[in-house]
Amino acid sequence: MNKKTALILSCPVMLLLMSLKTAFTPMQVQRPLMDSLKRPAKFGFGRPASAREIAAWDIDVRPDGKGLPAGQGDVKRGRILYVQKCAMCHGTDGTEKPGIKLLGNALVGDTLASSKPKTIGNYWPYATTLFDYMRRAMPYNLPGSLSNEEVYSITAYLLNANKIIKADVVLDAKNLYKVVMPAKKLFIMDDRKGGPEVK
């Protein structure tokens, strides 16, 4: 038998011996994963937030008006504030003009659901959402800087510009949530629970 044939015949035998060795080698015991760095429960910096600090961030407003702050605003003052604080991004009257690209979205438009672009008048389901979003996120260059009265006033102006409220309406926490938005009927409550009733 030559060396080449002996080598070829010895390969299966070697593989068999290696597999038997692996089969009879005891496996290592699995240990539960533990934090090997022994991190402390506290790192020694920071402090609990005060009630005042939490209140400053807890400003959400629900569709039913819960969370609306004190204050009031009207269309006339809202128009002035809009020009000062909103027009630079959303245009002088909040509408989209042919050939002019606004930095921000158009805010005023037809209240028909099929209208383009989507605006406050034809897409937003709740007037309180407008107030809530504007108070936390606008103006873009200084979010959160508007007073409650300024937000009520700009909200009144935009709702009036979209032909949703009359020009003499004064908005406050008692009536803003009662404003019926034209697009509300286009939204449905998500009543799914995760079972076969999911639509």
MARTIGU-731761 format. One record per residue: y, x, z of N, C-alpha, C, CB in turn. Coordinates in steps of 0.2 Angstrom, whole numbers, padded with zeros to 4 digits, always signed. Glycine has a CB too. Layout:
N
YXZYXZYXZYXZ...
This chain:
199
-0006+0004+0000+0000+0000+0000+0006+0005+0000+0000-0005+0006+0011+0003-0005+0017+0007-0005+0022+0005+0000+0020+0007-0012+0027+0009+0001+0032+0008+0006+0036+0001+0005+0037+0013+0006+0037+0000-0002+0041-0006-0004+0037-0013-0002+0042-0006-0011+0031-0013-0003+0026-0019-0001+0026-0019+0006+0020-0018-0004+0025-0014+0010+0025-0014+0017+0031-0017+0020+0023-0007+0020+0037-0015+0017+0043-0017+0020+0044-0025+0019+0049-0014+0016+0042-0027+0013+0043-0034+0011+0038-0038+0016+0041-0036+0004+0032-0036+0017+0027-0040+0021+0030-0040+0029+0020-0037+0021+0033-0034+0031+0035-0034+0038+0041-0038+0040+0037-0027+0040+0045-0040+0035+0051-0045+0036+0049-0051+0039+0055-0046+0029+0045-0055+0037+0043-0061+0040+0040-0060+0047+0038-0065+0036+0037-0055+0048+0034-0053+0055+0040-0052+0060+0029-0048+0055+0045-0048+0057+0051-0046+0062+0055-0053+0063+0055-0041+0058+0056-0057+0059+0059-0063+0060+0056-0068+0065+0060-0067+0053+0049-0068+0064+0045-0072+0069+0046-0069+0076+0038-0072+0067+0046-0062+0077+0046-0059+0084+0053-0060+0086+0045-0052+0083+0058-0060+0082+0065-0061+0085+0066-0068+0087+0070-0060+0079+0063-0073+0083+0064-0080+0085+0060-0081+0092+0061-0085+0080+0054-0078+0093+0051-0079+0099+0055-0076+0105+0044-0076+0099+0058-0070+0104+0062-0067+0109+0068-0072+0111+0065-0061+0107+0071-0075+0106+0076-0080+0108+0074-0086+0111+0080-0082+0101+0068-0088+0109+0065-0094+0113+0064-0093+0120+0059-0097+0109+0062-0087+0122+0060-0086+0129+0065-0083+0133+0054-0082+0129+0071-0082+0130+0077-0079+0134+0080-0085+0137+0082-0075+0129+0081-0084+0144+0084-0090+0148+0091-0091+0146+0084-0089+0155+0093-0097+0145+0100-0099+0143+0105-0098+0149+0101-0106+0140+0111-0096+0147+0116-0095+0153+0118-0102+0155+0122-0092+0150+0119-0103+0162+0120-0109+0165+0128-0111+0163+0120-0109+0173+0129-0117+0161+0135-0119+0159+0139-0121+0165+0135-0126+0155+0145-0117+0166+0149-0119+0172+0155-0123+0170+0152-0112+0175+0157-0127+0175+0163-0132+0173+0169-0127+0171+0165-0136+0179+0173-0130+0167+0179-0126+0165+0184-0127+0171+0183-0130+0159+0187-0121+0172+0192-0121+0178+0198-0117+0175+0189-0117+0184+0204-0118+0179+0210-0114+0177+0209-0107+0180+0216-0118+0180+0208-0102+0176+0207-0096+0178+0214-0092+0180+0204-0091+0173+0219-0095+0178+0226-0092+0180+0228-0094+0187+0231-0094+0175+0225-0099+0190+0227-0102+0197+0235-0103+0197+0226-0096+0202+0237-0108+0193+0244-0110+0192+0246-0114+0199+0245-0114+0186+0252-0113+0201+0254-0117+0207+0255-0124+0205+0260-0113+0210+0255-0128+0211+0256-0135+0210+0264-0136+0208+0255-0139+0216+0268-0132+0210+0275-0133+0208+0278-0126+0206+0280-0135+0214+0282-0126+0201+0285-0119+0199+0291-0117+0202+0286-0120+0191+0294-0121+0206+0300-0119+0210+0306-0119+0207+0299-0112+0212+0307-0123+0201+0313-0124+0198+0314-0132+0197+0314-0120+0192+0320-0134+0196+0321-0141+0195+0322-0145+0201+0316-0144+0190+0323-0151+0200+0324-0156+0206+0323-0163+0204+0331-0155+0210+0321-0167+0209+0320-0174+0207+0327-0177+0204+0318-0178+0213+0326-0181+0199+0332-0185+0197+0335-0190+0202+0331-0188+0190+0342-0190+0202+0345-0195+0207+0345-0202+0204+0352-0193+0208+0346-0207+0208+0346-0214+0205+0352-0215+0200+0347-0219+0211+0357-0211+0201+0363-0212+0197+0361-0209+0190+0369-0208+0200+0358-0203+0190+0356-0200+0184+0351-0204+0180+0352-0193+0185+0346-0207+0183+0341-0212+0180+0345-0218+0177+0336-0214+0185+0349-0220+0181+0353-0226+0179+0357-0225+0172+0358-0229+0184+0359-0219+0172+0363-0217+0166+0359-0217+0159+0366-0210+0167+0352-0215+0160+0348-0215+0155+0344-0222+0154+0342-0210+0155+0344-0226+0159+0341-0233+0159+0345-0238+0156+0338-0235+0166+0346-0238+0149+0351-0242+0146+0349-0246+0141+0357-0238+0143+0342-0247+0140+0339-0251+0135+0341-0259+0136+0332-0251+0135+0342-0262+0130+0344-0269+0130+0338-0273+0126+0351-0270+0127+0336-0278+0129+0330-0282+0126+0333-0288+0122+0326-0285+0132+0329-0290+0118+0331-0296+0114+0334-0302+0118+0326-0298+0109+0331-0303+0124+0333-0309+0128+0340-0307+0132+0328-0311+0133+0343-0301+0130+0349-0300+0133+0349-0296+0140+0353-0306+0135+0343-0295+0142+0342-0291+0149+0344-0284+0147+0334-0292+0151+0348-0281+0152+0351-0275+0151+0357-0274+0148+0346-0271+0147+0360-0280+0145+0367-0279+0143+0372-0278+0148+0369-0286+0139+0377-0274+0147+0381-0272+0153+0387-0277+0153+0384-0265+0152+0391-0276+0158+0397-0279+0159+0402-0277+0153+0401-0279+0166+0407-0281+0152+0412-0279+0146+0412-0285+0141+0410-0272+0143+0417-0284+0136+0417-0289+0131+0421-0285+0125+0421-0295+0133+0420-0288+0119+0424-0285+0113+0425-0291+0108+0419-0280+0110+0430-0290+0104+0432-0294+0099+0432-0291+0092+0438-0298+0101+0432-0295+0087+0432-0293+0080+0438-0289+0078+0432-0299+0075+0444-0291+0080+0450-0287+0079+0450-0280+0081+0456-0291+0081+0449-0279+0087+0448-0272+0090+0442-0269+0087+0447-0273+0098+0437-0272+0086+0431-0269+0083+0433-0266+0076+0426-0274+0082+0437-0269+0072+0439-0267+0065+0442-0260+0066+0443-0272+0062+0447-0260+0071+0451-0254+0072+0446-0248+0074+0456-0255+0077+0442-0250+0079+0437-0244+0081+0432-0242+0076+0433-0247+0087+0430-0247+0071+0426-0245+0066+0429-0240+0061+0424-0252+0062+0435-0242+0059+0439-0237+0055+0439-0230+0058+0446-0240+0053+0441-0230+0065+0442-0223+0068+0435-0220+0069+0445-0225+0075+0430-0223+0071+0424-0220+0073+0418-0221+0068+0422-0222+0080+0418-0225+0064+0412-0227+0060+0413-0226+0052+0409-0234+0061+0419-0227+0050+0420-0227+0043+0418-0220+0039+0427-0229+0041+0419-0215+0043+0418-0208+0040+0411-0207+0037+0419-0202+0045+0406-0211+0040+0399-0211+0037+0397-0217+0034+0394-0210+0043+0399-0223+0036+0397-0229+0034+0402-0233+0029+0396-0234+0039+0407-0229+0027+0412-0232+0022+0417-0236+0025+0408-0236+0017+0423-0237+0022+0429-0241+0025+0427-0248+0027+0434-0241+0020+0423-0251+0023+0421-0258+0025+0413-0259+0027+0423-0263+0020+0410-0254+0027+0402-0254+0028+0398-0256+0022+0401-0259+0034+0401-0257+0016+0397-0259+0011+0395-0253+0006+0400-0264+0007+0390-0253+0002+0388-0248-0003+0392-0250-0009+0381-0248-0004+0395-0245-0012+0399-0245-0018+0395-0241-0024+0406-0243-0017+0396-0244-0030+0392-0241-0035+0395-0234-0036+0393-0245-0042+0391-0229-0037+0393-0222-0038+0395-0218-0032+0398-0222-0043+0395-0221-0026+0397-0218-0020+0392-0218-0015+0404-0221-0017+0390-0212-0013+0384-0211-0009+0387-0210-0002+0380-0205-0010+0385-0215+0003+0388-0215+0010+0384-0210+0014+0387-0222+0013+0387-0206+0018+0383-0202+0023+0378-0206+0027+0388-0198+0027+0380-0212+0030+0376-0216+0034+0374-0222+0029+0380-0218+0040+0370-0226+0032+0367-0232+0029+0373-0237+0028+0362-0236+0033+0373-0242+0023+0377-0247+0022+0376-0252+0028+0376-0251+0015+0381-0255+0031+0380-0259+0037+0381-0267+0035+0384-0257+0043+0385-0268+0030+0387-0274+0028+0384-0276+0021+0395-0275+0028+0381-0282+0021+0379-0284+0014+0377-0292+0014+0372-0280+0013+0374-0294+0009+0372-0301+0008+0367-0302+0014+0370-0302+0001+0367-0308+0016+0362-0310+0022+0356-0313+0019+0365-0315+0026+0355-0313+0012+0349-0315+0009+0343-0309+0010+0350-0316+0001+0337-0311+0012+0332-0307+0013+0330-0302+0007+0326-0310+0015+0332-0305+0001+0330-0301-0005+0335-0296-0007+0329-0305-0011+0341-0296-0003+0347-0292-0005+0345-0284-0004+0353-0293-0001+0348-0280-0008+0348-0273-0007+0355-0270-0006+0344-0269-0013+0356-0265-0002+0351-0262+0003+0350-0266+0009+0353-0255+0005+0345-0264+0013+0344-0268+0020+0350-0266+0024+0337-0266+0023+0353-0271+0027+0359-0271+0031+0358-0275+0038+0365-0273+0028+0363-0275+0042+0363-0278+0048+0362-0286+0047+0369-0277+0052+0365-0288+0041+0365-0295+0040+0358-0298+0037+0370-0297+0035+0354-0294+0033+0348-0296+0030+0342-0293+0033+0349-0295+0023+0342-0289+0038+0336-0285+0040+0335-0285+0048+0336-0278+0038+0340-0285+0051+0340-0284+0059+0338-0291+0062+0346-0281+0062+0333-0291+0066+0331-0298+0069+0335-0300+0075+0324-0297+0071+0338-0295+0079+0341-0297+0085+0348-0293+0085+0337-0295+0091+0353-0297+0087+0360-0294+0088+0360-0289+0094+0365-0299+0089+0356-0290+0099+0356-0285+0104+0353-0278+0102+0351-0288+0110+0349-0278+0097+0347-0272+0094+0352-0268+0092+0341-0273+0089+0357-0271+0088+0363-0268+0086+0367-0264+0091+0367-0273+0082+0368-0268+0097+0372-0266+0102+0368-0260+0106+0373-0271+0108+0362-0260+0107+0358-0255+0110+0358-0249+0106+0350-0258+0111+0356-0249+0099+0356-0243+0095+0363-0240+0095+0354-0245+0088+0368-0244+0094+0375-0241+0093+0377-0237+0100+0380-0246+0092+0375-0240+0106+0377-0238+0112+0374-0231+0113+0376-0242+0118+0367-0230+0111+0364-0224+0113+0365-0219+0107+0357-0225+0114+0366-0221+0101+0365-0216+0095+0371-0215+0091+0360-0218+0091+0377-0219+0092+0383-0218+0088+0389-0216+0092+0384-0225+0084+0394-0213+0089+0394-0211+0082+0390-0205+0082+0401-0209+0080+0388-0203+0076+0383-0198+0074+0385-0191+0077+0382-0197+0067+0391-0190+0077+0394-0183+0079+0395-0183+0087+0400-0182+0076+0395-0189+0090+0396-0189+0098+0392-0195+0101+0403-0190+0099+0385-0195+0100+0382-0201+0102+0382-0202+0110+0374-0200+0101+0383-0209+0112+0383-0211+0119+0391-0210+0121+0379-0206+0123+0395-0209+0117+0402-0208+0119+0406-0215+0119+0406-0203+0115+0404-0220+0116+0407-0226+0116+0407-0230+0122+0405-0231+0110+0412-0233+0125+0412-0237+0131+0409-0244+0129+0419-0238+0133+0407-0247+0134+0403-0254+0133+0408-0259+0129+0401-0257+0140+0414-0258+0131+0419-0263+0127+0420-0261+0120+0426-0262+0131+0420-0254+0119+0420-0252+0112+0414-0254+0108+0421-0244+0111+0408-0254+0111+0402-0256+0108+0402-0263+0106+0396-0254+0112+0404-0267+0111+0404-0275+0110+0409-0276+0105+0407-0278+0117+0415-0273+0104+0420-0274+0099+0417-0272+0092+0426-0270+0100+0414-0266+0091+0411-0264+0085+0406-0269+0083+0409-0257+0085+0402-0271+0088+0396-0276+0086+0399-0282+0084+0392-0277+0093+0404-0285+0087+0408-0291+0085+0410-0290+0078+0414-0293+0090+0414-0285+0076+0416-0283+0069+0411-0283+0064+0420-0277+0069+0405-0280+0066+0400-0279+0061+0396-0286+0060+0395-0274+0063+0395-0290+0065+0392-0297+0064+0397-0301+0060+0391-0300+0071+0403-0301+0061+0408-0305+0058+0408-0303+0050+0415-0304+0061+0408-0296+0049+0408-0294+0042+0402-0296+0038+0409-0286+0042+0396-0297+0042+0390-0299+0039+0390-0307+0039+0384-0296+0043+0395-0310+0041+0396-0317+0041+0391-0321+0045+0395-0320+0033+0390-0318+0051+0385-0320+0056+0389-0324+0062+0381-0315+0059+0395-0321+0064+0399-0324+0069+0406-0325+0066+0399-0320+0075+0410-0330+0069+0417-0331+0067+0421-0326+0069+0419-0338+0069+0427-0325+0066+0432-0320+0068+0435-0321+0075+0437-0320+0063+0435-0327+0078+0438-0328+0085+0433-0327+0091+0441-0335+0085+0426-0325+0089+0421-0325+0094+0422-0318+0098+0414-0325+0091+0422-0319+0105+0422-0313+0109+0415-0312+0112+0428-0314+0115+0412-0306+0111+0405-0305+0113+0405-0302+0120+0402-0300+0108+0400-0304+0124+0399-0301+0130+0391-0302+0132+0403-0304+0136+0390-0301+0138+0383-0301+0140+0380-0308+0140+0382-0298+0147+0385-0313+0141+0382-0320+0141+0381-0323+0134+0388-0324+0145+0384-0320+0129+0383-0324+0122+0380-0319+0117+0389-0326+0120+0380-0313+0118+0377-0308+0112+0370-0310+0111+0378-0301+0114+0366-0311+0116+0359-0312+0114+0357-0319+0111+0355-0311+0121+0362-0323+0111+0362-0330+0108+0363-0330+0101+0366-0335+0112+0366-0325+0098+0368-0324+0091+0361-0324+0087+0372-0318+0090+0360-0329+0083+0354-0330+0079+0355-0326+0072+0353-0337+0077+0351-0321+0071+0352-0316+0065+0348-0320+0060+0349-0309+0067+0351-0319+0053+0347-0322+0048+0340-0320+0046+0352-0321+0042+0339-0313+0048+0332-0310+0047+0327-0312+0052+0333-0303+0046+0329-0315+0057+0324-0316+0063+0318-0320+0061+0328-0320+0069+0319-0325+0056+0314-0329+0054+0309-0325+0050+0316-0334+0050+0311-0319+0047+0306-0314+0043+0301-0310+0048+0310-0310+0039+0303-0310+0054+0299-0306+0059+0294-0310+0062+0303-0302+0063+0288-0308+0064+0283-0312+0068+0281-0307+0074+0277-0314+0064+0280-0311+0079+0278-0307+0085+0271-0304+0084+0278-0312+0092+0269-0298+0086+0263-0295+0085+0259-0297+0091+0263-0287+0085+0254-0302+0090+0250-0305+0095+0243-0302+0095+0250-0312+0095+0242-0296+0092+0235-0293+0091+0233-0290+0098+0235-0288+0086+0227-0291+0099+0224-0288+0106+0219-0282+0104+0221-0293+0110+0218-0281+0098+0213-0276+0096+0206-0278+0094+0213-0271+0101+0205-0285+0094+0198-0287+0092+0198-0290+0085+0196-0292+0097+0193-0295+0084+0192-0298+0078+0199-0302+0075+0186-0303+0078+0203-0304+0080+0209-0307+0078+0214-0303+0075+0212-0311+0084+0213-0297+0074+0218-0292+0071+0219-0295+0064+0216-0285+0071+0225-0296+0062+0227-0298+0055+0227-0293+0050+0233-0303+0055
